Amino acid sequence: MLVAQAIVGKAKLWDHQCELSMTNSKEDRSILAVQGKYLGIFICWILGNGCLFGFNSILTIEDYFIYLLPKYHPTRVLTLTYQPFVLTISAVFTYHEAKVNTRRRNLVGYMLFFLSSLALVILDLATSGRGGIASFIGVCTIVAVFGIAEGHVEGAMTGDLSLMCPEFIQSFSAGMAASGAITSALRLVTKAAFENSRDGLRKGALLFFAISCFFALLCLLLYAYAFPRLPIVKFYRSKAASEGSLTVMADLAAGGIGSHPNSSAEEGAAPPERLSNKQLLVQNADYALHMFLIYLLTLSVFPGFLAEDVGSHSLGSWYALVLIASYNACDLIGRYLPLVGRIKLASRKGLSVAVLARFVLLPAYVLLRRQARRRGLDGRAGVGAWAEQRVPHRLRPHRGTQRVQGSGAERAGQLARVLPLGGHICRGRP
């Protein structure tokens, strides 16, 4: 909690220093547009971690669930339980975007992440680590709550950050990938630390659940108290309000701004026209198709392949963890590749070719699957993760933010998170 207190204290200091600058000259507002930027990037990275930390925790801890609930196929069932809730909640909020309080939506989501993480600890302690139908139903219920929480947070945060500078949405997206790498590293450490002790698998899982719970609470505090006080966040939200966004008023109030400087009114310009969801999809039809195909293929391999490959391996219970860790590590590396200018894809046609080229990897997966059964170690997930994340960061909403103003940018960001979920569901099974 010391980290959260330090960040909140720094945000409050900036809040006090720039309280009067929001209504001053254009020079003052240009200073606010960059003040607190790096702290904001760091907070966005943490919030991105928190957005997928719960689901990645469930995936990473599957060795414990397989041991605890061997009769109920947890690897398959938990993923199928999770995804429909994410898709449904995200789609409903995207349709009613103009009427939704974005701040309240994010706070509810992060609160659900914290409560569901805490519920995992309580459930395991209450059942003393025993399996059975009651434990299985309890775990499925908690996983469903994780899905509801992600449906609240992922689209709302992506839409909210699409109103701001591109570095924020890039950092948030990188944080989502980092959550997988962090959870994999934590799980490997906790499993190794308790491997030789009595009931070591359960002890490692409990410690892992406790860390997840703490991290969810940290994200809740940062979003509630630190992020809205940053000068750069106030600047972009005030700008979005002046461009017609209806969902940032509660955020402005949380940052101590009762009214926003209406730049459009000052310049005598009319507010930009509000585009419908259909118009946004038509303008970005190729990007929408790309996102759908990317995640349709990805989910057929991970965690889909892992759920179906239930044979014996020389790595034993470590096999699933090594496979998940290899995917998450390459996922993290791949999400940072767009920052390298020389290899960044800028052409829309080039993006289409790259997305379709990923399907050429399917024969490689078939061949490697046969070899992996003999050798016990699998590098397929890592290759797939790198190929996946090399492409989609040219599809993130920070491109659309340059073309769509105000609420249109926010809704474009939310649509960009609903489309991959469609690929998840169309996969049919994990």
C-alpha positions as CSV (number, residue, x, y, z in Angstrom):
1,M,0.0,0.0,0.0
2,L,3.0,2.3,0.4
3,V,3.3,2.5,-3.4
4,A,-0.3,3.5,-3.8
5,Q,0.0,6.1,-1.0
6,A,3.1,7.6,-2.7
7,I,1.4,7.8,-6.1
8,V,-1.7,9.3,-4.6
9,G,0.4,11.9,-2.7
10,K,2.2,12.9,-5.9
11,A,-1.1,13.2,-7.8
12,K,-2.6,15.4,-5.0
13,L,0.5,17.7,-5.2
14,W,0.1,18.2,-8.9
15,D,-3.7,18.6,-8.3
16,H,-3.0,21.5,-6.0
17,Q,-0.4,23.1,-8.2
18,C,-2.5,23.1,-11.4
19,E,-6.0,23.8,-9.8
20,L,-6.2,27.2,-11.3
21,S,-4.5,26.5,-14.6
22,M,-7.4,24.7,-16.2
23,T,-9.1,28.0,-16.9
24,N,-6.0,30.0,-17.7
25,S,-4.3,30.7,-21.1
26,K,-3.6,28.3,-23.9
27,E,0.0,28.2,-22.7
28,D,-1.0,27.0,-19.3
29,R,-3.2,24.3,-20.8
30,S,-0.4,23.1,-23.1
31,I,1.7,22.5,-20.0
32,L,-1.1,20.5,-18.4
33,A,-1.2,18.3,-21.6
34,V,2.2,16.8,-20.6
35,Q,2.4,17.2,-16.8
36,G,2.2,13.9,-15.1
37,K,2.5,12.0,-18.3
38,Y,5.0,9.4,-17.2
39,L,3.3,8.7,-13.9
40,G,0.1,8.3,-16.0
41,I,1.8,5.8,-18.3
42,F,2.9,3.8,-15.2
43,I,-0.6,3.9,-13.7
44,C,-2.1,2.8,-17.0
45,W,0.4,-0.1,-17.1
46,I,-0.7,-1.2,-13.6
47,L,-4.4,-0.8,-14.5
48,G,-3.8,-2.9,-17.6
49,N,-2.2,-5.6,-15.4
50,G,-5.2,-5.5,-13.1
51,C,-7.7,-5.9,-16.1
52,L,-6.5,-9.4,-17.0
53,F,-4.8,-10.4,-13.7
54,G,-7.8,-12.4,-12.6
55,F,-8.3,-14.4,-15.8
56,N,-4.5,-15.0,-16.1
57,S,-4.5,-16.2,-12.5
58,I,-7.2,-18.7,-13.3
59,L,-5.3,-20.0,-16.4
60,T,-2.0,-20.1,-14.5
61,I,-3.4,-21.9,-11.5
62,E,-4.9,-24.7,-13.7
63,D,-2.4,-27.2,-12.4
64,Y,-4.0,-26.8,-9.0
65,F,-7.6,-27.0,-10.3
66,I,-6.7,-30.1,-12.4
67,Y,-5.4,-31.7,-9.2
68,L,-8.4,-30.5,-7.1
69,L,-11.2,-31.2,-9.6
70,P,-10.0,-33.9,-12.0
71,K,-13.5,-35.2,-12.8
72,Y,-14.9,-31.9,-14.0
73,H,-12.4,-30.9,-16.8
74,P,-11.6,-27.4,-15.3
75,T,-9.3,-26.4,-18.1
76,R,-12.2,-26.5,-20.6
77,V,-15.1,-25.5,-18.4
78,L,-13.6,-22.5,-16.6
79,T,-12.7,-20.8,-19.9
80,L,-16.2,-21.5,-21.3
81,T,-17.7,-20.1,-18.1
82,Y,-15.6,-17.0,-18.3
83,Q,-15.9,-15.8,-21.9
84,P,-19.7,-15.5,-22.4
85,F,-20.0,-13.2,-19.4
86,V,-17.2,-10.9,-20.8
87,L,-18.8,-10.8,-24.3
88,T,-22.4,-10.1,-23.0
89,I,-21.4,-7.4,-20.5
90,S,-19.1,-5.7,-23.0
91,A,-21.7,-5.8,-25.8
92,V,-24.4,-4.3,-23.5
93,F,-22.2,-1.5,-22.3
94,T,-21.0,-0.7,-25.8
95,Y,-24.6,-0.4,-27.0
96,H,-25.5,1.9,-24.1
97,E,-22.2,3.7,-24.0
98,A,-23.6,7.2,-24.0
99,K,-25.7,6.6,-20.9
100,V,-23.1,4.8,-18.8
101,N,-21.0,6.5,-16.1
102,T,-17.5,5.3,-17.1
103,R,-16.0,6.0,-13.8
104,R,-18.6,4.0,-11.9
105,R,-18.3,1.2,-14.4
106,N,-14.5,0.9,-13.9
107,L,-14.8,1.2,-10.1
108,V,-17.4,-1.6,-10.0
109,G,-15.2,-3.7,-12.3
110,Y,-12.1,-3.3,-10.2
111,M,-14.1,-3.9,-7.0
112,L,-15.4,-7.2,-8.5
113,F,-11.9,-8.2,-9.3
114,F,-10.9,-7.7,-5.7
115,L,-13.9,-9.4,-4.2
116,S,-13.7,-12.4,-6.5
117,S,-9.9,-12.8,-5.8
118,L,-10.7,-12.7,-2.1
119,A,-13.5,-15.2,-2.6
120,L,-11.0,-17.7,-4.1
121,V,-9.0,-17.6,-0.9
122,I,-12.1,-17.9,1.3
123,L,-13.5,-20.8,-0.7
124,D,-10.2,-22.8,-0.5
125,L,-9.9,-22.2,3.2
126,A,-13.6,-23.0,3.8
127,T,-13.3,-26.3,2.0
128,S,-9.8,-27.1,3.4
129,G,-8.6,-27.7,-0.2
130,R,-11.0,-30.5,-0.9
131,G,-12.6,-31.0,-4.3
132,G,-16.1,-32.1,-5.1
133,I,-19.2,-30.7,-6.8
134,A,-19.6,-27.9,-4.2
135,S,-16.0,-26.6,-4.8
136,F,-16.5,-26.9,-8.5
137,I,-19.7,-24.8,-8.5
138,G,-18.0,-22.2,-6.3
139,V,-15.0,-21.9,-8.5
140,C,-17.3,-21.6,-11.6
141,T,-19.3,-18.9,-9.9
142,I,-16.2,-16.9,-9.0
143,V,-14.9,-17.3,-12.6
144,A,-18.2,-15.9,-13.9
145,V,-17.7,-12.9,-11.6
146,F,-14.2,-12.4,-13.0
147,G,-15.8,-12.4,-16.5
148,I,-18.4,-9.8,-15.4
149,A,-15.6,-7.7,-13.9
150,E,-13.6,-7.8,-17.1
151,G,-16.7,-6.9,-19.1
152,H,-16.9,-3.8,-17.0
153,V,-13.3,-2.8,-17.0
154,E,-11.6,-3.7,-20.3
155,G,-13.9,-1.9,-22.7
156,A,-14.4,1.1,-20.3
157,M,-10.7,1.6,-19.8
158,T,-9.9,1.2,-23.5
159,G,-12.6,3.7,-24.4
160,D,-11.6,6.1,-21.7
161,L,-7.9,6.0,-22.6
162,S,-8.8,6.4,-26.3
163,L,-9.7,10.0,-25.5
164,M,-6.2,10.6,-24.3
165,C,-2.6,10.4,-25.6
166,P,-1.6,7.3,-27.5
167,E,1.1,6.4,-24.9
168,F,-1.7,5.7,-22.4
169,I,-3.5,3.1,-24.5
170,Q,-0.2,1.5,-25.5
171,S,0.9,1.2,-21.9
172,F,-2.5,-0.2,-20.8
173,S,-2.3,-2.8,-23.6
174,A,1.3,-3.7,-22.6
175,G,0.2,-4.0,-19.0
176,M,-2.5,-6.5,-20.1
177,A,0.3,-8.7,-21.6
178,A,2.5,-8.1,-18.6
179,S,-0.2,-9.5,-16.3
180,G,0.3,-12.9,-18.0
181,A,4.0,-12.8,-17.6
182,I,3.8,-11.7,-14.0
183,T,1.2,-14.3,-13.0
184,S,3.3,-17.0,-14.8
185,A,6.5,-15.9,-12.9
186,L,4.6,-15.8,-9.6
187,R,3.1,-19.2,-10.1
188,L,6.5,-20.8,-11.0
189,V,8.0,-19.3,-7.9
190,T,5.2,-20.3,-5.5
191,K,5.1,-23.8,-7.0
192,A,8.9,-24.2,-6.7
193,A,8.9,-22.8,-3.1
194,F,6.4,-25.3,-1.8
195,E,7.0,-28.3,-4.0
196,N,8.8,-30.4,-1.4
197,S,6.6,-29.4,1.5
198,R,3.5,-31.2,2.7
199,D,0.4,-30.0,0.9
200,G,2.8,-27.8,-1.1
201,L,0.6,-27.4,-4.2
202,R,-2.3,-26.0,-2.1
203,K,0.0,-23.7,-0.1
204,G,1.5,-22.3,-3.3
205,A,-1.9,-21.7,-4.8
206,L,-3.1,-19.9,-1.6
207,L,-0.1,-17.6,-1.7
208,F,-0.8,-16.9,-5.4
209,F,-4.5,-16.1,-4.7
210,A,-3.5,-13.7,-1.9
211,I,-1.0,-11.9,-4.2
212,S,-3.8,-11.6,-6.8
213,C,-6.2,-10.2,-4.2
214,F,-3.6,-7.5,-3.1
215,F,-2.9,-6.5,-6.7
216,A,-6.6,-6.1,-7.4
217,L,-7.0,-3.8,-4.4
218,L,-4.0,-1.7,-5.6
219,C,-5.6,-1.2,-9.0
220,L,-8.9,-0.1,-7.3
221,L,-7.1,2.5,-5.2
222,L,-5.0,3.9,-8.0
223,Y,-8.0,4.3,-10.4
224,A,-10.2,5.8,-7.6
225,Y,-7.8,8.3,-6.1
226,A,-4.6,8.8,-8.2
227,F,-5.4,8.6,-11.9
228,P,-8.2,11.3,-12.0
229,R,-6.0,13.8,-10.2
230,L,-3.2,13.8,-12.8
231,P,-3.1,17.1,-14.8
232,I,-2.7,15.4,-18.1
233,V,-5.8,13.3,-17.4
234,K,-7.8,16.3,-16.4
235,F,-6.7,18.1,-19.6
236,Y,-7.8,15.3,-21.9
237,R,-11.1,14.7,-20.1
238,S,-11.9,18.4,-20.3
239,K,-11.1,18.4,-23.9
240,A,-13.3,15.3,-24.5
241,A,-16.2,17.0,-22.7
242,S,-15.8,20.0,-24.9
243,E,-16.0,17.8,-27.9
244,G,-19.3,16.3,-26.9
245,S,-18.4,13.3,-24.7
246,L,-21.1,12.6,-22.2
247,T,-19.3,10.0,-20.0
248,V,-16.5,12.0,-18.5
249,M,-18.4,14.3,-16.1
250,A,-18.0,12.0,-13.1
251,D,-14.3,11.7,-13.9
252,L,-14.0,15.5,-14.0
253,A,-15.8,15.8,-10.7
254,A,-13.4,13.2,-9.2
255,G,-10.5,15.4,-10.4
256,G,-11.9,18.4,-8.7
257,I,-13.3,20.1,-11.9
258,G,-16.9,21.3,-11.6
259,S,-17.0,22.7,-15.1
260,H,-14.8,22.2,-18.2
261,P,-13.3,24.8,-20.5
262,N,-15.3,24.6,-23.7
263,S,-12.7,25.0,-26.3
264,S,-15.2,24.6,-29.1
265,A,-17.3,27.4,-27.7
266,E,-14.3,29.7,-27.3
267,E,-13.4,29.2,-31.0
268,G,-17.0,29.5,-32.2
269,A,-17.0,26.0,-33.6
270,A,-19.8,23.6,-33.4
271,P,-19.3,20.3,-31.5
272,P,-18.2,17.5,-33.8
273,E,-21.0,15.2,-35.1
274,R,-21.6,12.1,-33.0
275,L,-21.0,8.9,-35.0
276,S,-23.2,5.8,-34.4
277,N,-21.7,2.4,-33.7
278,K,-22.6,1.3,-37.2
279,Q,-20.8,4.2,-38.8
280,L,-17.7,3.5,-36.7
281,L,-17.7,-0.1,-37.7
282,V,-18.1,0.8,-41.4
283,Q,-15.2,3.2,-41.2
284,N,-13.0,0.6,-39.5
285,A,-14.4,-2.6,-41.1
286,D,-10.9,-4.0,-42.0
287,Y,-9.6,-3.4,-38.4
288,A,-12.7,-5.1,-37.0
289,L,-12.2,-8.1,-39.2
290,H,-8.5,-8.2,-38.3
291,M,-9.2,-8.3,-34.5
292,F,-11.8,-11.0,-34.9
293,L,-9.6,-13.3,-37.0
294,I,-6.6,-12.7,-34.7
295,Y,-8.3,-13.8,-31.6
296,L,-10.3,-16.6,-33.3
297,L,-7.0,-18.2,-34.3
298,T,-5.2,-17.4,-31.0
299,L,-8.0,-19.0,-28.8
300,S,-7.9,-22.1,-30.9
301,V,-4.3,-22.6,-29.8
302,F,-4.2,-21.0,-26.4
303,P,-5.7,-22.1,-24.1
304,G,-7.6,-24.3,-26.6
305,F,-4.7,-26.6,-27.4
306,L,-3.7,-26.8,-23.8
307,A,-7.2,-28.0,-22.8
308,E,-7.2,-30.7,-25.4
309,D,-3.6,-32.0,-24.9
310,V,-4.2,-34.1,-21.8
311,G,-1.6,-36.8,-22.5
312,S,1.3,-37.6,-20.2
313,H,4.5,-35.5,-20.5
314,S,8.0,-35.8,-19.0
315,L,7.5,-32.4,-17.2
316,G,4.6,-33.8,-15.2
317,S,2.6,-31.1,-13.5
318,W,5.1,-28.4,-14.7
319,Y,4.1,-29.0,-18.3
320,A,1.1,-26.7,-18.3
321,L,3.0,-24.0,-16.4
322,V,5.9,-24.0,-18.8
323,L,3.6,-23.8,-21.8
324,I,1.6,-20.9,-20.3
325,A,4.8,-19.1,-19.3
326,S,6.2,-19.4,-22.8
327,Y,3.1,-18.0,-24.3
328,N,2.9,-15.1,-21.8
329,A,6.6,-14.2,-22.2
330,C,6.4,-14.0,-26.0
331,D,3.0,-12.1,-25.7
332,L,4.7,-9.4,-23.6
333,I,7.6,-9.1,-26.0
334,G,5.3,-9.0,-29.0
335,R,3.2,-6.1,-27.5
336,Y,6.3,-3.9,-27.3
337,L,7.4,-4.6,-30.9
338,P,5.2,-1.8,-32.3
339,L,7.4,0.7,-30.4
340,V,10.2,-0.2,-32.8
341,G,9.7,2.2,-35.7
342,R,11.6,0.1,-38.3
343,I,9.4,-3.0,-37.9
344,K,6.1,-1.2,-37.3
345,L,3.3,-2.0,-39.7
346,A,1.7,1.2,-41.1
347,S,-0.1,-0.1,-44.2
348,R,-3.7,-1.3,-43.9
349,K,-3.0,-3.8,-46.7
350,G,0.1,-4.9,-45.0
351,L,-1.9,-5.6,-41.8
352,S,-4.4,-7.7,-43.8
353,V,-1.6,-9.8,-45.2
354,A,0.0,-10.2,-41.8
355,V,-3.3,-11.3,-40.2
356,L,-4.0,-13.9,-42.9
357,A,-0.4,-15.1,-42.9
358,R,-0.9,-16.2,-39.3
359,F,-3.1,-19.0,-40.5
360,V,-0.1,-20.5,-42.2
361,L,1.2,-21.4,-38.7
362,L,-1.6,-24.0,-38.3
363,P,0.3,-26.8,-40.1
364,A,3.3,-26.0,-37.9
365,Y,1.2,-26.6,-34.8
366,V,0.0,-30.0,-36.1
367,L,3.6,-31.1,-36.8
368,L,5.0,-29.8,-33.5
369,R,2.2,-31.4,-31.6
370,R,3.4,-34.8,-32.7
371,Q,7.0,-34.1,-31.8
372,A,6.0,-32.6,-28.4
373,R,4.4,-35.8,-27.3
374,R,7.8,-37.5,-27.6
375,R,10.0,-34.8,-26.1
376,G,7.8,-33.3,-23.4
377,L,8.7,-29.7,-24.1
378,D,6.6,-27.4,-26.2
379,G,7.6,-24.1,-27.9
380,R,4.4,-23.7,-30.0
381,A,2.7,-21.3,-27.6
382,G,5.6,-18.9,-27.7
383,V,5.7,-18.8,-31.5
384,G,2.0,-18.3,-31.6
385,A,2.1,-15.5,-29.1
386,W,4.8,-13.6,-31.0
387,A,2.9,-13.9,-34.2
388,E,-0.3,-12.8,-32.6
389,Q,1.1,-9.7,-30.9
390,R,3.3,-8.6,-33.8
391,V,0.0,-7.6,-35.6
392,P,-2.8,-6.3,-33.4
393,H,-1.1,-3.3,-31.9
394,R,-1.5,-1.5,-35.2
395,L,-5.2,-2.1,-34.6
396,R,-5.5,-0.6,-31.1
397,P,-7.7,2.4,-30.7
398,H,-4.9,4.9,-30.5
399,R,-4.9,5.0,-34.3
400,G,-8.6,5.8,-34.4
401,T,-8.2,8.5,-31.8
402,Q,-6.4,10.6,-34.4
403,R,-9.5,10.5,-36.6
404,V,-12.4,10.2,-34.2
405,Q,-13.1,12.9,-31.7
406,G,-14.9,13.0,-28.4
407,S,-17.3,10.2,-27.6
408,G,-16.6,8.6,-31.0
409,A,-13.1,7.8,-29.9
410,E,-14.3,6.2,-26.7
411,R,-16.9,4.1,-28.5
412,A,-14.3,3.0,-31.1
413,G,-12.1,1.9,-28.2
414,Q,-14.9,-0.1,-26.7
415,L,-15.8,-1.8,-30.0
416,A,-12.1,-2.8,-30.4
417,R,-12.5,-4.8,-27.2
418,V,-15.8,-6.4,-28.1
419,L,-14.7,-7.8,-31.5
420,P,-11.9,-10.1,-30.1
421,L,-14.4,-11.5,-27.6
422,G,-16.5,-12.6,-30.6
423,G,-13.5,-14.6,-31.8
424,H,-13.3,-16.2,-28.4
425,I,-16.9,-17.3,-28.5
426,C,-16.9,-18.5,-32.1
427,R,-14.0,-20.8,-31.3
428,G,-16.8,-22.9,-29.7
429,R,-14.8,-24.6,-27.0
430,P,-11.5,-23.6,-25.2
